[in-house]
Amino acid sequence: MAGSERKLSRKQEEAIVGLLSTRSVEEAARACNTPVRLPTRSMRSDTARAVLRDMEHHIDLAIQSTITKMWRRNSFGTPFK
């Protein structure tokens, strides 16, 4: 996302956040207080799909980093802080 000029509407941004924070399109629509078609339609946009992929990638990296830190601390006997 850095350095790119991706433009999304406020509703598309809400749909992406909803999709990332819920288990289904229906739950995402409820979380955004929109019809189910909005998250579905938003994902037809190349820009929205690219933003969603980038966000998923960053979330995956954060999770992997956290698990690695926890594993290292536990392996070396350092208590969790």
N, C-alpha and C positions, 0 to 999 in steps of 0.2 A: 503494500500500500504506500510505502514511503516514496515520495517523488512523483506519484501519479495523480492525475486529476479526475478521480472517480467521483461522479456526482450521483447521489441517491436522494430520493424524496424522503421526507420525514417518515412517511408511512412505510417505505421500503426499509429504512433503518430500523424502525420498530419491528417489522416483520422478521428481519435477520436476527435481532436480539431475541425475539420470541422463539425463533427456530433453534437458536443456540441454547436457550435456557429451558426448553421443554422437550418432551419425548415424541411429540407428533405435530403435524400441521394443524390439526384441530385444536390442540392445546395452545399452540403458538397464536392462533387466531383469537382464542379466548383471552389469552394474556394481553394481546394488543387491542382487544375490544373491537375487532374487525371481522368481516365475513371471512370464511375459510378461503375464498378465492384470492384474497389479497396476498397471503404468503405464497400461494401456488403461483399466482401471476408474477409476483416479484422475482421468483426464481427463474422465470423465463428470460429475464434481463441478463445479458452477459456480464455487465458491471456488477449486478447484485450477486451473481454466482461467484465471480472472482473475489469480491469482498468476503463472502461467506467462507470460501476456501481459505483465504488468508487468515481470517479470524480463527477458523478451526485449526489451522496449522500452528498459530501462536498459542492457542489453548493446549494443543498436544505437547508443544515444547515446554510450556510451563509445568504441565503435569509430569512429564518425564524428568525435568529438572528437580522437582519436588521429591519425587520417588527416589531419585539418585541420592539426593542430600539425606533423606531419611535413612536409606540403606547404608550409606557411608557412616553416618553418625552411629547407627545401631551396630554396624560391623566392628567399629573401633572402640566401642564401649562408651562413647560420648553421650551423655544424657541429652534428650530433646530439650530444646529451649523454646 
